[in-house]
Amino acid sequence: MMADKSNSSLSSSNNYDDPQRRFKQPVEVEFASEDEGWSSESSDTSRWSVAASLRDLAECMMRRQAAELEMMKTREMVRIEAENRRLERETELTEMMLKTQLQLTSFICSQACDRKRKRGEEDSSDPPVSAER
């Protein structure tokens, strides 16, 4: 029971330890004279200057976004051109390989056909061995 009382007295006396309570405390601001506050003329001028600053900021952000879009378009165009060049090189390489394979195939076929002809000519020029005996 004694511990409960001491804890409650600590928490009530220490209002600024809790961050939530600290920000909920009312804040009072007083000006020493009327001159320190906002006058209507300076208020209008400052409003217009704030509006102009915001407009300038918005225009700057729009220009930046437009520049970023242009850079993205340029990057994409360069990427597509590089991809096209890569595909062209790959196509040329494939054509070269196909031509080489065709040449090899025709060479091998011509060698095989020549051997068959030579065998056929040798067979027809030589009389059968069994017929001569």
DSSP file (Angstrom, degrees, kcal/mol; ACC not computed):
  #  RESIDUE AA STRUCTURE BP1 BP2  ACC     N-H-->O    O-->H-N    N-H-->O    O-->H-N    TCO  KAPPA ALPHA  PHI   PSI    X-CA   Y-CA   Z-CA
    1    1 A M     >        0   0    0      0, 0.0     4,-1.6     0, 0.0     5,-0.1   0.000 360.0 360.0 360.0 -41.0    0.0    0.0    0.0
    2    2 A M  H  >  +     0   0    0      1,-0.2     4,-1.8     2,-0.2     5,-0.2   0.867 360.0  54.6 -66.3 -35.8    2.8    2.4    0.8
    3    3 A A  H  > S+     0   0    0      1,-0.2     4,-2.1     2,-0.2    -1,-0.2   0.871 104.6  54.7 -66.5 -36.2    4.5    1.6   -2.5
    4    4 A D  H  > S+     0   0    0      1,-0.2     4,-2.2     2,-0.2    -1,-0.2   0.903 107.9  48.8 -63.3 -41.7    1.4    2.5   -4.4
    5    5 A K  H  X S+     0   0    0     -4,-1.6     4,-2.1     1,-0.2    -1,-0.2   0.895 111.0  49.5 -66.7 -39.4    1.2    5.9   -2.8
    6    6 A S  H  X S+     0   0    0     -4,-1.8     4,-1.6     1,-0.2    -1,-0.2   0.888 111.8  48.7 -69.4 -36.7    4.8    6.7   -3.5
    7    7 A N  H  X S+     0   0    0     -4,-2.1     4,-2.2     2,-0.2    -2,-0.2   0.895 111.7  49.0 -67.8 -40.0    4.5    5.7   -7.1
    8    8 A S  H  X S+     0   0    0     -4,-2.2     4,-2.0     1,-0.2    -2,-0.2   0.874 110.3  50.5 -69.2 -35.4    1.4    7.8   -7.6
    9    9 A S  H  X S+     0   0    0     -4,-2.1     4,-1.7     2,-0.2    -1,-0.2   0.857 110.1  51.3 -70.7 -32.4    3.0   10.8   -6.0
   10   10 A L  H  X S+     0   0    0     -4,-1.6     4,-1.1     2,-0.2    -2,-0.2   0.924 111.3  46.3 -67.2 -43.7    6.0   10.4   -8.3
   11   11 A S  H  < S+     0   0    0     -4,-2.2    -2,-0.2     1,-0.2    -1,-0.2   0.859 113.7  48.2 -70.2 -33.7    3.9   10.2  -11.5
   12   12 A S  H  < S+     0   0    0     -4,-2.0     3,-0.4     1,-0.2    -1,-0.2   0.839 112.9  47.4 -76.2 -30.9    1.7   13.2  -10.5
   13   13 A S  H  < S+     0   0    0     -4,-1.7     2,-0.5     1,-0.2    -1,-0.2   0.684 107.6  59.1 -81.7 -16.0    4.7   15.4   -9.6
   14   14 A N    ><  +     0   0    0     -4,-1.1     3,-1.2     1,-0.2     4,-0.4  -0.520  57.8 149.4-111.8  64.0    6.6   14.5  -12.8
   15   15 A N  G >   +     0   0    0     -2,-0.5     3,-0.5    -3,-0.4    -1,-0.2   0.759  69.2  59.0 -67.6 -26.0    4.2   15.6  -15.6
   16   16 A Y  G 3  S+     0   0    0      1,-0.2    -1,-0.2    -3,-0.2     6,-0.1   0.492  87.1  74.7 -87.5  -2.6    7.0   16.5  -18.0
   17   17 A D  G <  S+     0   0    0     -3,-1.2    -1,-0.2    -6,-0.1    -2,-0.2   0.827  83.8  73.9 -74.7 -30.8    8.4   13.0  -18.0
   18   18 A D  S <> S-     0   0    0     -3,-0.5     4,-1.9    -4,-0.4     3,-0.2  -0.737  73.0-154.2 -84.6 117.7    5.6   11.7  -20.2
   19   19 A P  H  > S+     0   0    0      0, 0.0     4,-1.6     0, 0.0    -1,-0.2   0.853  93.0  56.2 -63.1 -33.5    6.0   13.0  -23.8
   20   20 A Q  H  > S+     0   0    0      1,-0.2     4,-0.8     2,-0.2    -4,-0.0   0.910 110.0  44.7 -64.1 -41.3    2.3   12.8  -24.5
   21   21 A R  H  > S+     0   0    0      1,-0.2     4,-0.7    -3,-0.2     3,-0.3   0.858 107.0  59.7 -70.9 -35.2    1.5   15.1  -21.5
   22   22 A R  H >< S+     0   0    0     -4,-1.9     3,-0.6     1,-0.2    -1,-0.2   0.895 108.1  44.1 -62.7 -39.7    4.2   17.5  -22.3
   23   23 A F  H 3< S+     0   0    0     -4,-1.6    -1,-0.2     1,-0.2    -2,-0.2   0.669 106.7  60.9 -80.3 -15.7    2.7   18.3  -25.8
   24   24 A K  H 3< S+     0   0    0     -4,-0.8    -1,-0.2    -3,-0.3    -2,-0.2   0.563  78.6 107.7 -86.4  -8.1   -0.8   18.5  -24.4
   25   25 A Q  S << S-     0   0    0     -4,-0.7     2,-0.1    -3,-0.6    -3,-0.0  -0.489  79.8-110.4 -69.2 136.0    0.1   21.4  -22.1
   26   26 A P        -     0   0    0      0, 0.0     2,-0.5     0, 0.0    -1,-0.1  -0.405  27.4-145.2 -68.4 144.2   -1.4   24.7  -23.4
   27   27 A V        -     0   0    0     -2,-0.1     2,-0.5    -3,-0.0     0, 0.0  -0.944   9.1-158.8-112.8 128.1    1.1   27.2  -24.7
   28   28 A E        -     0   0    0     -2,-0.5     2,-0.5     2,-0.0     0, 0.0  -0.920   7.5-173.6-110.4 129.7    0.5   30.9  -24.2
   29   29 A V        -     0   0    0     -2,-0.5     2,-0.4     2,-0.0    -2,-0.0  -0.984   4.8-177.0-122.1 126.9    2.2   33.5  -26.3
   30   30 A E        -     0   0    0     -2,-0.5     2,-0.3     0, 0.0    -2,-0.0  -0.972  18.0-139.7-125.3 139.4    1.9   37.2  -25.5
   31   31 A F        -     0   0    0     -2,-0.4     3,-0.1     1,-0.1     6,-0.0  -0.741  12.8-137.9 -93.3 144.7    3.2   40.1  -27.5
   32   32 A A  S    S-     0   0    0     -2,-0.3     2,-0.3     1,-0.1    -1,-0.1   0.847  83.9  -1.1 -70.7 -33.2    4.6   43.0  -25.5
   33   33 A S  S >  S-     0   0    0      1,-0.0     3,-0.8    -3,-0.0     4,-0.4  -0.918  77.4-100.0-147.6 173.6    3.0   45.6  -27.8
   34   34 A E  G >  S+     0   0    0     -2,-0.3     3,-1.0     1,-0.2    -1,-0.0   0.783 113.0  67.3 -67.2 -28.5    0.7   45.7  -30.9
   35   35 A D  G 3  S+     0   0    0      1,-0.3    -1,-0.2     4,-0.0     4,-0.1   0.767  92.0  60.3 -67.3 -25.8    3.7   46.5  -33.2
   36   36 A E  G <  S+     0   0    0     -3,-0.8    -1,-0.3     2,-0.1    -2,-0.2   0.717  95.1  76.3 -77.5 -18.9    5.2   43.0  -32.6
   37   37 A G  S <  S-     0   0    0     -3,-1.0     2,-0.4    -4,-0.4    -3,-0.0  -0.140  99.8 -75.7 -80.6-179.0    2.2   41.2  -34.1
   38   38 A W        -     0   0    0      4,-0.0     2,-0.2     3,-0.0    -1,-0.1  -0.658  43.5-150.5 -80.6 128.6    1.2   40.9  -37.7
   39   39 A S     >  -     0   0    0     -2,-0.4     4,-2.1    -4,-0.1     5,-0.1  -0.601  25.2-114.1 -90.0 162.8   -0.2   44.0  -39.3
   40   40 A S  H  > S+     0   0    0     -2,-0.2     4,-2.1     2,-0.2     5,-0.2   0.868 114.6  50.1 -67.4 -35.6   -2.7   43.6  -42.1
   41   41 A E  H  > S+     0   0    0      2,-0.2     4,-2.2     1,-0.2    -1,-0.2   0.941 114.3  42.4 -68.5 -46.7   -0.4   45.3  -44.6
   42   42 A S  H  > S+     0   0    0      1,-0.2     4,-2.5     2,-0.2    -2,-0.2   0.832 112.4  56.6 -68.8 -30.0    2.6   43.1  -43.8
   43   43 A S  H  X S+     0   0    0     -4,-2.1     4,-2.2     2,-0.2    -2,-0.2   0.928 108.5  45.5 -65.9 -45.1    0.3   40.1  -43.6
   44   44 A D  H  X S+     0   0    0     -4,-2.1     4,-2.3     2,-0.2    -2,-0.2   0.919 114.4  48.8 -63.7 -43.5   -1.0   40.6  -47.2
   45   45 A T  H  X S+     0   0    0     -4,-2.2     4,-2.3     1,-0.2    -2,-0.2   0.919 112.6  47.1 -63.2 -43.6    2.5   41.2  -48.5
   46   46 A S  H  X S+     0   0    0     -4,-2.5     4,-2.4     2,-0.2    -1,-0.2   0.866 109.9  54.0 -68.7 -34.2    3.9   38.1  -46.8
   47   47 A R  H  X S+     0   0    0     -4,-2.2     4,-2.6     2,-0.2    -1,-0.2   0.928 110.4  46.7 -63.1 -43.7    0.9   36.1  -48.1
   48   48 A W  H  X S+     0   0    0     -4,-2.3     4,-2.6     1,-0.2    -2,-0.2   0.884 112.8  49.2 -66.9 -37.4    1.7   37.2  -51.6
   49   49 A S  H  X S+     0   0    0     -4,-2.3     4,-2.2     2,-0.2    -1,-0.2   0.878 111.7  48.9 -69.9 -35.6    5.4   36.4  -51.2
   50   50 A V  H  X S+     0   0    0     -4,-2.4     4,-2.6     2,-0.2    -2,-0.2   0.919 112.1  49.0 -66.6 -42.7    4.6   33.0  -49.8
   51   51 A A  H  X S+     0   0    0     -4,-2.6     4,-2.5     1,-0.2    -2,-0.2   0.914 112.0  48.6 -62.5 -42.5    2.2   32.3  -52.7
   52   52 A A  H  X S+     0   0    0     -4,-2.6     4,-2.6     2,-0.2    -1,-0.2   0.899 111.3  50.3 -64.6 -39.7    4.9   33.5  -55.2
   53   53 A S  H  X S+     0   0    0     -4,-2.2     4,-2.4     2,-0.2    -2,-0.2   0.910 111.2  48.2 -64.5 -41.8    7.5   31.2  -53.4
   54   54 A L  H  X S+     0   0    0     -4,-2.6     4,-2.7     2,-0.2    -2,-0.2   0.905 111.4  50.3 -65.0 -40.9    5.1   28.3  -53.6
   55   55 A R  H  X S+     0   0    0     -4,-2.5     4,-2.6     2,-0.2    -2,-0.2   0.923 111.4  48.6 -62.4 -44.0    4.4   28.9  -57.3
   56   56 A D  H  X S+     0   0    0     -4,-2.6     4,-2.4     2,-0.2    -2,-0.2   0.904 111.9  49.5 -61.8 -41.4    8.2   29.1  -58.0
   57   57 A L  H  X S+     0   0    0     -4,-2.4     4,-2.5     2,-0.2    -2,-0.2   0.924 111.3  48.7 -63.1 -44.5    8.7   25.9  -56.1
   58   58 A A  H  X S+     0   0    0     -4,-2.7     4,-2.3     2,-0.2    -2,-0.2   0.910 112.2  48.6 -63.1 -42.3    5.9   24.2  -58.0
   59   59 A E  H  X S+     0   0    0     -4,-2.6     4,-2.5     2,-0.2    -1,-0.2   0.901 111.0  50.8 -64.4 -40.3    7.3   25.4  -61.4
   60   60 A C  H  X S+     0   0    0     -4,-2.4     4,-2.2     1,-0.2    -2,-0.2   0.910 110.8  48.4 -62.8 -42.5   10.8   24.2  -60.4
   61   61 A M  H  X S+     0   0    0     -4,-2.5     4,-2.5     2,-0.2    -2,-0.2   0.883 110.7  51.2 -66.3 -37.8    9.4   20.8  -59.5
   62   62 A M  H  X S+     0   0    0     -4,-2.3     4,-2.6     2,-0.2    -2,-0.2   0.920 110.4  48.5 -64.9 -43.3    7.5   20.6  -62.8
   63   63 A R  H  X S+     0   0    0     -4,-2.5     4,-2.4     1,-0.2    -2,-0.2   0.900 111.6  50.6 -62.8 -39.2   10.7   21.5  -64.7
   64   64 A R  H  X S+     0   0    0     -4,-2.2     4,-2.5     2,-0.2    -2,-0.2   0.919 110.9  47.7 -64.8 -43.5   12.6   18.9  -62.8
   65   65 A Q  H  X S+     0   0    0     -4,-2.5     4,-2.5     2,-0.2    -2,-0.2   0.903 111.4  50.9 -64.7 -39.8   10.0   16.2  -63.5
   66   66 A A  H  X S+     0   0    0     -4,-2.6     4,-2.3     2,-0.2    -2,-0.2   0.912 110.9  48.9 -63.1 -41.5   10.0   17.1  -67.2
   67   67 A A  H  X S+     0   0    0     -4,-2.4     4,-2.4     2,-0.2    -2,-0.2   0.901 110.4  50.9 -64.5 -40.4   13.7   16.8  -67.3
   68   68 A E  H  X S+     0   0    0     -4,-2.5     4,-2.4     2,-0.2    -2,-0.2   0.904 109.7  50.5 -63.5 -41.1   13.6   13.4  -65.5
   69   69 A L  H  X S+     0   0    0     -4,-2.5     4,-2.6     2,-0.2    -2,-0.2   0.914 110.2  49.7 -62.9 -42.4   11.0   12.2  -68.1
   70   70 A E  H  X S+     0   0    0     -4,-2.3     4,-2.6     1,-0.2    -2,-0.2   0.908 110.9  49.7 -62.3 -41.6   13.2   13.4  -71.0
   71   71 A M  H  X S+     0   0    0     -4,-2.4     4,-2.7     2,-0.2    -1,-0.2   0.901 110.6  50.0 -64.2 -39.8   16.2   11.6  -69.4
   72   72 A M  H  X S+     0   0    0     -4,-2.4     4,-2.5     2,-0.2    -2,-0.2   0.916 111.1  49.1 -64.3 -42.4   14.1    8.4  -69.0
   73   73 A K  H  X S+     0   0    0     -4,-2.6     4,-2.5     2,-0.2    -2,-0.2   0.925 112.7  47.7 -61.4 -44.6   13.0    8.6  -72.7
   74   74 A T  H  X S+     0   0    0     -4,-2.6     4,-2.5     2,-0.2    -2,-0.2   0.923 112.0  49.3 -63.6 -44.7   16.6    9.1  -73.8
   75   75 A R  H  X S+     0   0    0     -4,-2.7     4,-2.4     1,-0.2    -1,-0.2   0.912 112.4  48.1 -60.4 -42.7   17.8    6.2  -71.7
   76   76 A E  H  X S+     0   0    0     -4,-2.5     4,-2.5     2,-0.2    -1,-0.2   0.897 110.9  50.9 -66.1 -40.0   15.1    4.0  -73.0
   77   77 A M  H  X S+     0   0    0     -4,-2.5     4,-2.4     2,-0.2    -2,-0.2   0.916 111.5  47.6 -63.7 -43.2   15.9    5.0  -76.6
   78   78 A V  H  X S+     0   0    0     -4,-2.5     4,-2.3     2,-0.2    -2,-0.2   0.896 111.6  51.2 -64.3 -40.0   19.6    4.2  -76.1
   79   79 A R  H  X S+     0   0    0     -4,-2.4     4,-2.2    -5,-0.2    -2,-0.2   0.911 110.5  48.3 -63.7 -42.0   18.7    0.9  -74.5
   80   80 A I  H  X S+     0   0    0     -4,-2.5     4,-2.5     2,-0.2    -2,-0.2   0.907 111.0  50.5 -65.9 -41.5   16.5    0.0  -77.4
   81   81 A E  H  X S+     0   0    0     -4,-2.4     4,-2.4     2,-0.2    -2,-0.2   0.912 111.0  48.9 -62.1 -42.0   19.2    0.9  -80.0
   82   82 A A  H  X S+     0   0    0     -4,-2.3     4,-2.3     2,-0.2    -1,-0.2   0.896 110.9  50.5 -64.1 -40.0   21.7   -1.2  -78.1
   83   83 A E  H  X S+     0   0    0     -4,-2.2     4,-2.4     2,-0.2    -2,-0.2   0.902 109.9  50.4 -64.6 -40.9   19.3   -4.1  -78.1
   84   84 A N  H  X S+     0   0    0     -4,-2.5     4,-2.4     2,-0.2    -2,-0.2   0.919 110.3  49.3 -63.2 -43.5   18.7   -3.7  -81.8
   85   85 A R  H  X S+     0   0    0     -4,-2.4     4,-2.4     2,-0.2    -2,-0.2   0.903 110.9  50.7 -62.1 -40.0   22.5   -3.7  -82.5
   86   86 A R  H  X S+     0   0    0     -4,-2.3     4,-2.4     1,-0.2    -2,-0.2   0.917 110.7  48.4 -63.0 -42.9   22.9   -6.8  -80.3
   87   87 A L  H  X S+     0   0    0     -4,-2.4     4,-2.4     2,-0.2    -2,-0.2   0.885 110.1  52.0 -65.6 -38.0   20.1   -8.6  -82.2
   88   88 A E  H  X S+     0   0    0     -4,-2.4     4,-2.6     2,-0.2    -2,-0.2   0.925 110.8  47.5 -63.3 -44.0   21.7   -7.6  -85.6
   89   89 A R  H  X S+     0   0    0     -4,-2.4     4,-2.5     1,-0.2    -2,-0.2   0.904 112.0  50.2 -63.1 -40.4   25.0   -9.0  -84.5
   90   90 A E  H  X S+     0   0    0     -4,-2.4     4,-2.3     2,-0.2    -1,-0.2   0.896 110.6  49.7 -64.8 -39.2   23.3  -12.2  -83.3
   91   91 A T  H  X S+     0   0    0     -4,-2.4     4,-2.5     2,-0.2    -2,-0.2   0.920 111.0  48.9 -64.7 -44.5   21.5  -12.5  -86.6
   92   92 A E  H  X S+     0   0    0     -4,-2.6     4,-2.4     1,-0.2    -2,-0.2   0.912 111.6  49.6 -61.4 -42.4   24.8  -12.0  -88.6
   93   93 A L  H  X S+     0   0    0     -4,-2.5     4,-2.3     2,-0.2    -1,-0.2   0.908 110.8  49.6 -63.2 -42.0   26.5  -14.6  -86.4
   94   94 A T  H  X S+     0   0    0     -4,-2.3     4,-2.5     2,-0.2    -2,-0.2   0.907 110.6  50.2 -63.9 -41.9   23.6  -17.1  -87.0
   95   95 A E  H  X S+     0   0    0     -4,-2.5     4,-2.5     2,-0.2    -2,-0.2   0.914 110.3  50.1 -62.4 -42.6   23.8  -16.5  -90.8
   96   96 A M  H  X S+     0   0    0     -4,-2.4     4,-2.3     1,-0.2    -2,-0.2   0.909 111.3  48.8 -62.2 -41.8   27.5  -17.1  -90.8
   97   97 A M  H  X S+     0   0    0     -4,-2.3     4,-2.6     2,-0.2    -2,-0.2   0.912 111.4  49.4 -64.7 -41.9   27.1  -20.3  -88.8
   98   98 A L  H  X S+     0   0    0     -4,-2.5     4,-2.4     2,-0.2    -2,-0.2   0.907 111.0  49.3 -65.2 -41.0   24.3  -21.5  -91.2
   99   99 A K  H  X S+     0   0    0     -4,-2.5     4,-2.6     2,-0.2    -1,-0.2   0.912 112.0  49.1 -62.7 -42.2   26.5  -20.8  -94.2
  100  100 A T  H  X S+     0   0    0     -4,-2.3     4,-2.6     2,-0.2    -2,-0.2   0.921 111.7  48.3 -63.8 -43.9   29.4  -22.6  -92.7
  101  101 A Q  H  X S+     0   0    0     -4,-2.6     4,-2.6     2,-0.2    -1,-0.2   0.891 111.3  50.8 -63.8 -38.5   27.2  -25.6  -91.9
  102  102 A L  H  X S+     0   0    0     -4,-2.4     4,-2.8     2,-0.2     5,-0.2   0.918 110.9  48.4 -64.5 -43.2   25.8  -25.6  -95.4
  103  103 A Q  H  X S+     0   0    0     -4,-2.6     4,-2.4     2,-0.2    -2,-0.2   0.922 113.0  47.9 -63.0 -43.4   29.3  -25.5  -96.9
  104  104 A L  H  X S+     0   0    0     -4,-2.6     4,-2.8     2,-0.2     5,-0.2   0.923 112.9  48.6 -62.2 -43.6   30.4  -28.4  -94.6
  105  105 A T  H  X S+     0   0    0     -4,-2.6     4,-2.6     1,-0.2    -2,-0.2   0.924 112.9  46.6 -63.7 -44.8   27.3  -30.4  -95.5
  106  106 A S  H  X S+     0   0    0     -4,-2.8     4,-2.4     2,-0.2    -1,-0.2   0.886 113.2  50.1 -67.0 -36.8   27.7  -29.9  -99.2
  107  107 A F  H  X S+     0   0    0     -4,-2.4     4,-2.2    -5,-0.2    -2,-0.2   0.934 112.8  46.1 -64.5 -45.8   31.5  -30.8  -99.0
  108  108 A I  H  X S+     0   0    0     -4,-2.8     4,-2.3     1,-0.2    -2,-0.2   0.904 113.7  49.3 -64.4 -40.8   30.7  -33.9  -97.0
  109  109 A C  H  X S+     0   0    0     -4,-2.6     4,-2.6    -5,-0.2    -1,-0.2   0.909 110.7  49.6 -65.3 -41.1   28.0  -34.9  -99.4
  110  110 A S  H  X S+     0   0    0     -4,-2.4     4,-2.3     2,-0.2    -1,-0.2   0.894 111.4  49.3 -66.9 -37.7   30.2  -34.3 -102.5
  111  111 A Q  H  X S+     0   0    0     -4,-2.2     4,-2.0     2,-0.2    -2,-0.2   0.912 112.9  47.2 -64.9 -42.8   33.0  -36.4 -100.9
  112  112 A A  H  X S+     0   0    0     -4,-2.3     4,-1.9     2,-0.2    -2,-0.2   0.902 112.9  48.4 -66.8 -40.3   30.5  -39.2 -100.2
  113  113 A C  H  X S+     0   0    0     -4,-2.6     4,-2.2     1,-0.2    -2,-0.2   0.893 110.0  52.4 -67.4 -39.5   29.0  -39.1 -103.7
  114  114 A D  H  X S+     0   0    0     -4,-2.3     4,-2.6     1,-0.2    -2,-0.2   0.898 109.0  50.1 -62.8 -41.1   32.5  -39.1 -105.3
  115  115 A R  H  X S+     0   0    0     -4,-2.0     4,-2.6     2,-0.2    -1,-0.2   0.899 110.1  49.9 -64.4 -40.9   33.5  -42.2 -103.3
  116  116 A K  H  X S+     0   0    0     -4,-1.9     4,-2.6     2,-0.2    -1,-0.2   0.910 111.9  48.2 -65.1 -40.6   30.3  -44.0 -104.4
  117  117 A R  H  X S+     0   0    0     -4,-2.2     4,-2.9     2,-0.2    -2,-0.2   0.921 111.7  49.5 -64.7 -43.5   30.9  -43.1 -108.0
  118  118 A K  H  X S+     0   0    0     -4,-2.6     4,-2.7     2,-0.2     5,-0.2   0.914 112.9  47.2 -62.8 -41.7   34.5  -44.3 -107.8
  119  119 A R  H  X S+     0   0    0     -4,-2.6     4,-2.5     1,-0.2    -1,-0.2   0.913 112.9  49.3 -64.8 -41.2   33.4  -47.5 -106.2
  120  120 A G  H  X S+     0   0    0     -4,-2.6     4,-1.8    -5,-0.2    -2,-0.2   0.897 112.8  46.7 -65.7 -39.7   30.7  -47.9 -108.8
  121  121 A E  H  X S+     0   0    0     -4,-2.9     4,-2.1     2,-0.2     5,-0.2   0.897 113.1  49.4 -68.2 -41.2   33.3  -47.3 -111.6
  122  122 A E  H  X S+     0   0    0     -4,-2.7     4,-1.9     1,-0.2    -2,-0.2   0.897 111.3  50.1 -64.5 -39.9   35.8  -49.7 -110.1
  123  123 A D  H  < S+     0   0    0     -4,-2.5    -1,-0.2    -5,-0.2    -2,-0.2   0.884 113.2  45.0 -67.3 -37.9   33.1  -52.3 -109.8
  124  124 A S  H  < S+     0   0    0     -4,-1.8    -1,-0.2     1,-0.2    -2,-0.2   0.812 114.0  48.4 -78.3 -29.7   32.0  -52.0 -113.4
  125  125 A S  H  < S+     0   0    0     -4,-2.1    -2,-0.2    -5,-0.1    -1,-0.2   0.822  99.8  73.4 -80.8 -31.9   35.5  -51.9 -114.9
  126  126 A D  S  < S-     0   0    0     -4,-1.9     3,-0.1    -5,-0.2     0, 0.0  -0.696  84.6-130.8 -82.8 126.7   36.8  -55.0 -113.0
  127  127 A P        -     0   0    0      0, 0.0    -2,-0.1     0, 0.0     5,-0.1  -0.473  38.9 -88.2 -71.6 149.9   35.3  -58.2 -114.3
  128  128 A P     >  -     0   0    0      0, 0.0     4,-1.0     0, 0.0     3,-0.4  -0.341  32.2-138.0 -59.2 137.3   33.9  -60.4 -111.6
  129  129 A V  H  > S+     0   0    0      1,-0.2     4,-0.9     2,-0.2     3,-0.3   0.864 100.7  53.9 -67.6 -38.3   36.6  -62.7 -110.2
  130  130 A S  H  4 S+     0   0    0      1,-0.2    -1,-0.2     2,-0.2     3,-0.0   0.772 103.2  57.5 -71.0 -25.0   34.4  -65.7 -110.1
  131  131 A A  H  4 S+     0   0    0     -3,-0.4    -1,-0.2     1,-0.2    -2,-0.2   0.820 102.7  53.5 -76.8 -31.4   33.5  -65.4 -113.8
  132  132 A E  H  <        0   0    0     -4,-1.0    -1,-0.2    -3,-0.3    -2,-0.2   0.772 360.0 360.0 -76.5 -26.4   37.1  -65.5 -115.1
  133  133 A R     <        0   0    0     -4,-0.9    -1,-0.2    -3,-0.0    -2,-0.1   0.462 360.0 360.0 -84.7 360.0   38.0  -68.7 -113.3
